[in-house]
Amino acid sequence: MNKLQTKIMEMDFKKTAIQFILLSLIIVVLGGILTGLMFRTQINEAITYHQTYENSRENVRYDGENREYRERGHDHEESDYFDLGQFTKPTIGATIVSITYAFLCLLIPLAYWLLVMAWLYQAASKTAMNKTLWTILGLFFNLAAVIAFLIVRSLLSVCSSCGAYQKAGTFCRTCGASLQFKCAECGALIDEKDTYCSHCGKLIMHDNKGKSTGLNH
């Protein structure tokens, strides 16, 4: 269990998401093409059968009895004439390919669901939130849980030094940097992204990384 938790915490989910999307597209597209090729005989027979049936409907003339029968709601449908015995039996290889393709297509949404749960576990752990709760919410609500998590996380403070999310406080719980910034002119508390001090109007300088400079911590 500890190894699994460590593995999840070390995962790069941005890279994993890209790999997952590419792999899913490969499975769906190439698997669909291969399955179509393996069943091309049956597909051609089905198309021919449908065309033959449509042509027969146009050419057949019903007598008075047949018209009366149809008016009573007993008109023949295409399914009435459908007979699987008219089609060539798929080969063993085609059957194996189709079953494998269907199985892989079922694995894609399952893998997606598990990846969302793993991301919620990692993100909740890094923000000191209840990782068990968010993982369970991901299990039952998936994308809705992700949206809810992002909303809650947006309400947290972010350390300008290490980028860790946390509840409002004086110092970062991860690197110990100050989470409060003061105006160098009047000493009032300000937001790191402020351009001017809201108390004295002094211009707040920022470095090329967007961090405030000339502040008293």
Sequence and secondary structure as in RCSB ss.txt:
>XXXX:A:sequence
MNKLQTKIMEMDFKKTAIQFILLSLIIVVLGGILTGLMFRTQINEAITYHQTYENSRENVRYDGENREYRERGHD
HEESDYFDLGQFTKPTIGATIVSITYAFLCLLIPLAYWLLVMAWLYQAASKTAMNKTLWTILGLFFNLAAVIAFL
IVRSLLSVCSSCGAYQKAGTFCRTCGASLQFKCAECGALIDEKDTYCSHCGKLIMHDNKGKSTGLNH
>XXXX:A:secstr
 HHHHHHHHH  HHHHHHHHHHHHHHHHHHHHHHHHHHTHHHHHHHHHHHHHHHHHHHH    HHHHHHHHTT  
  HHHH  GGGS    HHHHHHHHHHHHHHHHHHHHHHHHHHHHHHHHHHHTTS HHHHHHHHHHHTHHHHHHHH
HHHHTSEE TTT  EE S SB TTT  B  EEETTT  EE TT SB TTT  B EE TTS EESEE 
